[in-house]
Amino acid sequence: MGYSFRHKLMDYLLILTLMFSTGGLLFVYNRNIATIFLLLLVLFILIFFGKKLLTRIFNASLIAFLSISCLFIVNYLFAISEQSVDKYAFYFLTLTISIFSVLHFTNNRDKKQFLDGLYIVLKIVMLQALLSFFMFFIVKNSLVSISSIYHDCDTFNYIFFYTTERNILNVFGFELCRNQGWFWEPGILQVYLNILFFLEAFIYKRNRLLLIITGFVILTTYSTTGIAILLVQVIIYIIKEIKRNILFIPIIIFLSVPVYLIFSYNIEEKMIGERESSFQKRLLDLTQPLSIALEYPFTGIGMDVIQFQKIRTEFYSLSIIGEWQKQVGIEMNSLTTEKGSSNSIMFLFAATGFPTSLLFIYMFFKQQFITQRKRLFTFIIFISVLSEPILLRPFFFMFIVSGFAYTFNKFTSNK
């Protein structure tokens, strides 16, 4: 059975939906229906667009599912407060979707086919975000508000989305709206755009114009994390290009200056400017969950986000964290918050304890979807999930599941 256009189309749809499940507005406003659709979609593709399941791949995936399920059950049973069954049912649903997705891409596709599909979908996401940024200046007076219990934003015909309440900025005298594309937060969009930049710069290496456009769209998100990751990638790319062609240096430096200037301006504004509260929230989400994890190091406090929010409102950072902040010269202006953590890694430590968290992180490092320039890719994702609550969502959790399946596949093959 060949890899036909219909197979490609279904893969593109699956990858796009997996990405939407990790911060897309489609899932924010229609979470239950959209999640069920994603589950049915991956099952449909497995049944009608797949090959015969290889026994070793099926066994490795089954063992991965059972292993992660056991970790979830242990976490539920040993949580320090009563946990919601519904919340854990949602985690199991995420696990099921991730397992089926890994099973599909491992059994029915090779790495190149997955990468090609991801590359195409990311370009679509980037082009929509590029158009969305410029369309704001045309449609900003024709926006309609949409809201749910999870999120409020404005839209133009459900094609372009803007969170004008908090994302209007004045940058170097220009008023603009931070670019969020199809996602609920600009920080989510930057993750996917940086992955696209990574793929184009270090794997496909086809189009420098695409690199420039992607870099520009990352700047329009005005995400500190996104711009920092872009700056690292640009520096590595410069070093690589200098070895090839020294005449390319002036062009690269010219293109790098705006990235550095906007990054510096962004950092200054968040440290001492109008957006200092954003920095304080990130700092709190780094230190407070870590303090909770240090107090409950083995099983954590449970993965129920609602219970986590309640516990953290009554929890103050340990003195060791306060001493560290003094040594590095950082002042904590807020002691707690009623919101969930924006830091996926620190939430994982607080929720599941160190053994499970470190195992999950290790398995992410062992993922087999993107193995070229793996260290750089891992750096991009690791830094991104330090600032966004996305690690335990299907697209990124799929990478963790891939690590589990690969490890068990290797073990059973050796046996």
Helices and strands as residue ranges (DSSP letters): H 5-20, H 25-29, H 31-48, H 55-77, H 85-107, H 111-139, E 144-147, E 152-156, E 160-162, H 164-167, E 168-171, E 174-177, H 186-198, I 199-204, H 208-221, H 224-244, G 246-248, H 249-272, H 276-295, H 305-313, H 319-328, H 344-365, H 374-385, H 394-414
